[in-house]
C-alpha cells in the first residue's frame, strides 16, 4: 500500500470516528406513548425520549416499528412502517340468488377476499343491481357476519326471487 493510500484510509477513518457523517434517518421501536404528541423509541439498546410525531401518525402504539428523521429541532417520528405485505383495503363484486320465497332471507354464503388481511377488516356491502322488486319488502337488507382476515358470511332479504349483484369494500385501517 502506497503512502497516499494509507493517508486516504486514515482520513476516511478519522472522519467516520469524528461523527461528522451521522445517520439522519433510522428505524426504531416505540417503547412509550407519551401525552402531547410524543413517543419514546428504542434502537439497539438506546432510548430516544419525547420524539415528536407527525400528524399523519394518528394512533401510535407500543411495539410499532417507526422511521425517525433528524431535523434542526431534533428527532421526528414520521410514522409506522408497514411490516406486512397484506393489503389494507380490497373491494369486489359478487352475485347471490334470492331466497326461493320472496321476502325471506337467503342462506349465508361465504365471500372470500382475494388476499388475506393482516388484521380483521371492516366490511361494507351495497347492492349494485337486481333491486328489491315487489313483494313483502320495499327495500333490500344485507347482513355480514363472521368476518375474518380471509372471508365473511353474507345474506340478503328482498321482495323478489331474482339474482342480485353486490359490491363490498373491506379495510383494516
Buried (B, 14 or more C-beta within 10 A) or exposed (E): EEEEEEEEEEEEEEEEEEEEEEEEEBEBBBBBBEEEBBBBBEBEEEEBEBBBBEEEBEEBEEEBEBBBEEEEEEBBBBBBEEEEEBBBEBEEEBEBBBBEEBBBBBEBBEBEBEEBBBEEBEBEBEBEEBEBBEBEBEEBEBEBEEBBBEBBBBBBBBBBBEEBEBBBBBBBE
